[in-house]
C-alpha cells in the first residue's frame, strides 16, 4: 500500500467533501428559518442530526474495522449524497428533522474513518501533526464552502444549492471507491477484537480516555451553538447572507489553520496543555457575545471559538489514538464521535431552549462549559505527570 498516494487522494477527497459540508452549514439554518422555523426548531433540527450521528458512530467504526476504511468511507459518502438530494423535497420545517436524522447517520463516516486511517499509517510521535493535516484539508473545504454558501444563496435557489452539494458528495464516493488502495486484514484475531462494541467502553475506562471524550463533547457543543444559534443571531443583525457566510468562513479559517501547529505542539509539550489553551480561547470568544454585538465582536468571537475548537479537537483526538492499538482505533474513533454527537446534540437543543430566556444565554452556558473543561484538563495534566499514561 503506497502511503503517500493514499494520503494525497484522501486529502483531495476530504477537501471536496468538506466543501459541500461547508456550503450546507450556512444554507441549512437559513433555509430552515426561511421555511418558518423559529430558533428552538432550528436547534432541534441540528440536535436530530447529532442524535443519528451518535447512533451511527460505533456502527461506522465497527464497519471500518471489519470491512476496511475504503469501503466504509465510500458507502458513507454515497449515502450522504442521496440524503442531501432529499432536501429538495421539503416544504415545512418538521420534515427537516427527518432528513437531519438521515444526514447525521450517513455523515458520521466522514469524521470517523479518516481518523482511523491516519492513525493506522502514522506512529504516535507523528500522529498529532498528521491528524492536523487531515483537519487542514477538511477545514479548507469548510472555509471555501461556508463563504461560497453565503454567496450561492444570494445568487441561486436553495434547491439548486442542494443539488450542487449532492453532486460533490457523490463524486467523492467514486474517487475513494476507485482510487484508494488498502491492505486487506490478515489477522482474524485483530478483526474479532475490534468488532465488539462492549470492550470499547472497557478500553476507554481502563486507558483513562474518558476526559478526552468529554473534551470532544465540549468542542461539539460549542460548534453546535455556533452553527445553530450564532448563525441565526448574526443573520438577524447583519441581514446579509454573504456577511453571515464571511463570519462562518472566519470561524473555519481559525479552526482549520490552527490544527496542524496545534497537533505539532501537542506532540512536543503534551495534549492536555493544548486542550487547556483551547478552552481558554473558547471562553473568551463566547464571553464577547454576551455583550451587545457588532460585526467586529461577532468576528472576534468566530475566530476565538474557531481556534479553540480546532485545538481542542486535534489534541483530544491524538490523545485518544495514543492510548489504543491499531485494531481498536476504528471502534475508539467511533466512541469519540459518540461524544462529539452528544455535544452536538446538546449544543443546538440547549442553545435553542436557552434563547427563550435571552439571546446571550447560550453563550453564557458555553463559558461555564469552558471553565469545567479547564478544570478537567488541569486534573488530567497532573495525573499524567504522576503516571505513565500517554500525554
N, C-alpha and C positions, 0 to 999 in steps of 0.2 A: 504494500500500500504506500503510495507516494504522498508523504505528509504535506509537502509544500503545494502540490497540485490540489489536493483536497482542501487545504486551507484557503487558497485563492478562490476556489469555487464556492466554498461555504461563505466566505466574506462577501462575495458578489451577490449571492442569493439572499443573504441576510439584509444587505443594503437595499435590494429591490423590494423585498417583502416588507421591511420596515418603512419604506416609502409609502406603501399602501396603508399600513397601520397609522403612520403619522397623519396622513390625509383624513382618515376616519376619526382620529382623535379630535380634530376640530369639527368635522362635519356632523358626527352623531349627536353631541349635545345640542348643537344649534338646530339640527333637523328635528330633534325631539321637541325643543322649545317652539319651533315653527308649527309643529303639529298640535300644539296646545298643552304640552306637558308643563307642569309647574316644577319648582326646584325639588320638591320632595319626590316627584315622579322621576325626574332625571336621575336623582340619587338611586332610586330603586332599579332603574334600568341598568346602571353600572353595577349595582350590587348583584343583579341577576347574572350578569357576565361573570362576576367573581365567584358566585356560588357554583356555577358549572365548572369554572376553572379549578376550584378546589376539588371537586369530584373527579375531574379528569386527570389531575396531576399525577397521582400514583399509577393510574392506568397507562399514561404515556411513558412514564418511567419504566414500568414493567414491560411494556411492548418494546421499547428501545433496547432493553437488556436482552430480551428473548429473540426478537426478530431482526435487530440491528438498528443503528441510528438512521441509516439511509431510508429504509422503508417507513419507519415511524414518522420521520420528518416529512417525507413525500405525501403520506396519507393525510397528515395534519394540515399541510398547506393546501392540498387539493380540497379537503373538506371546508377549509376556511373560505376558499374562493366561491364555493357554492353558497355558503351561508351569506356572504356579502351580497350576492345577487338577490337574495330574498328580501333585502331592504327595499327593493324597488316595488314590492307588492304591498307595502304598509300604507294604511290610511288613518291610523289612530295610534296614540302613544302606548296603549296597552299591548298592541301587537309587537312593539319594540322589545318588550320584556321577554317574549318567547324567543325572538331572534337573538337577543343578547345571551340567552342560555346556550343556544347552539354555537354562537360565536365564541363564548368562553370555553366550551368543551373542545372545539377544534383548534382554537388559538393557543391553548396551553402547550401544545407540542413545540411551538416556536421558541418558548423560553426554556423548556426542559432539555430537549435533545441536543442542541448545540453546546450547552454547558457540559453535558456528559461526554460528548465527542471531544471537546477540547481537553477535558480532564484525562481522557484516555491517551491523548497524544503528548502531554507535557508532564514533566516531573514537578514535584511540589515547589521547588525553588524558582521555577519558571511560570508556574500556573497563574499567579496574580497578574503578571504582565500579559499573558496570553488571553485570559478572560477579559482584560481591559481592551485588547484589540478587538475581540468579538463585540464588546459593548460599543466600541468606537464605530464600527461599521453599522451596527444596528442604530446607533444614535444619529449618525449622519443621515440615514434614511428618515428617521423621525424629524430631524431638523428641516430637511428639504420638504418632507411630506407635510408637516404642520404649516409651513409657510405657503406651500402650494395649495393646501386645503383651503386656507383663508382666501387665496386668490380665486380658486376654482368656483367656490360658492358665490362669488361676485359675478362670474362670467358664464357659468353653466347651471343647468338644473341639478338638483340633488340626485335625481335618478341617474343622470349621466356620470356623475362623480362616482356613484356606487358601481356602475359598470366598469369604469376605469380601474378601480381598486380590485374588483373581482378578476379582471384580466391580469393584473400584476401578480396576484397571488397564484393564479393558475400557471403562469409562466415559471414561477419559482419552483413549483412542484415538479414540472417537467425537467427543469435543469438539474435538480437534485436526483431525480429518478434515473436520468440518463447519464449524468456526469460524475457523480460521487463514487469513488472507489472505496470499498470497505472490506477489511479482512474478516472472513467468517469465523465464528467462535468454534473452537475445537474441544473445549473442556466442558463436559456435561455438568460437572460439579459447579463450575462457575455460573452456568446458566441457572441451575436449580436454586442455588443460594440466593441469587439476586432477584429471582422472580417471586419470592414470597414477600408479601407486604408486611406481615406481622413482625419479622425480625428487624425491619427497618426502624420501627419505633424503639426496639431494644438497642440498636446501634446508636440512635440519636441520644438516648438516655445514657448509655454506657460511655460514649465518647465525649460527653459533655457538650453536645452540639445544640442544646435547647436554646441557649441565648442567641446564637446567630440566626436561628429560625425566628425568634422574637424580633430581632433586628430587621430581618427581612419583612416581617409583617408590618412593622412600623413604616418602613420605606414605602410599602404598597399603600398603606393608609394615607400617607402624605400625597402620593401620586393620585389616589382616588379622590381626595379633596380637591386637588388642582384640576383634574380633568372634569369633575362633575360640577363643583361649586365655583371654583376660581374662574373657569371659562365663562360660565353664565354671568357671574358677577362682573367680569371685565367687559363682556358684551353689552350689559346694561349701561355701563359707564361710558364706554368708548363709542358704541353704536356703529362700529365699522368691523366687518368680518376680517379684513386684511390686518387691522391693528390687533385683533384678538389672535390671529394667526402669527403675527410677529412676536407677541408675548409668549405664546407656546413654543415658537421657534427658539426664543431666547432661553426658555427652560431647557429644551432639549440640547441646545448648544452647551450649556453649562453641565448638564448631566452627562453628555457624551464625552467632551474633551477632558473632563476631569478623571475619567475612569482609567485610562491607561496609566497616567502618572500615579494615580491613587493605588492601582494594582501593584506597580513597581515599588512604591513607598511601603505598601503593606508587606511586600516580600522582605524589605530591609528592616523596618522598625517595628513590625508586628501588626496584626489585623485589628486588635482591639483599640489601639491608639488612633488608627484611622477612622474607626467606627465612632469613637468619641468626638472627633473633629466633625464628622458628618452630622451628628445630632446637634451640635452647637450651631453649625451653619443653617440647618433646617429651622431651628428655633428662632434665629434672628430673622429669617425670611418671613415666617408666619407672624412674628410679633409686629412687623411693619404693617401687615394687613389689618391689624386691629384698629389702627388709626385711620382717619379719613383718607381715602385713596386718591392718587393722581397717577398719571401714566408713569412717572418716574418711580413712584413707590411700588406700583404693580410690576414694573420691570425689575427693580431690585429684588423683590420677593421671588419672582420667577427664576432669577439667576441663582439666588442664595439657596432656595429649596431644591432647584435642579442639581446644583453642585452637591448638596448634602445627600440627596437620594442616590446620585451617581456613585459617590464614595461609599455610601452605606451598602449598596447592592454588591459591588465588586469585592469589597473586603469581606462581607459576610459569606458570599459565595465561595471565595478562596478558603476561608476558614472551615467551611463545611467539607469541601473537597479534600482538604488536608487530612481530615480525620477518618476517611474511609478508603477501602480498596477499590480497584477498577471495577470489579464485579458488582459493586454496590452503588456505584456513582449514579447510574440512571435512576435507581429507586430513591436514593437520597435527594437527588435533584428534584424528583417528584414530590418528596415531602417538603423540600424547601418551597416549592411552588404552591403546596397546600398553604404554607404560612403566608406566602405572597397573596394567594387568593383570599384568605381570611382577612388580611389587612385591606385588600382592595374591595372586599365586600363591606367591611365596617366603615371605611372612609366615606364613600358616597352616601351610604344609608344614614350613618350618624351625622354626617355633614348636612344632608338634606333636612333631617329632623331638627338639627340644631339651628338652622336658619329660621325656624318658627319663632325662636327667641330673638335672634338678631343675625344680621348678615355676617358679623365678625365672630360669632360664637364657634363655628367650625375651626377657625384659625387659633382660637384660644385653646381648644381641645388638642390641637396639634403641638402647640407649645408645651402643654402638660405632658404629652406623649414623648416629646423630645427630652424633657427633663428625666422621665423614667428611663429612657434609653441611655442617657448619660450615666445614670446611677448603675445600671446593669453592666455597662461597659467597664466602669471603674472596678466593679466587683470581679468581673471576668479577668481583667488585666492583672489584678492582684493574685488571683488563683493561678493564672498562667505562670507568674513569676515564681510561684512556690511548688509547681508540679511540672510534669513532663509533657503536658498536653500541648498540641501544636499552637503556635501563636496565631 
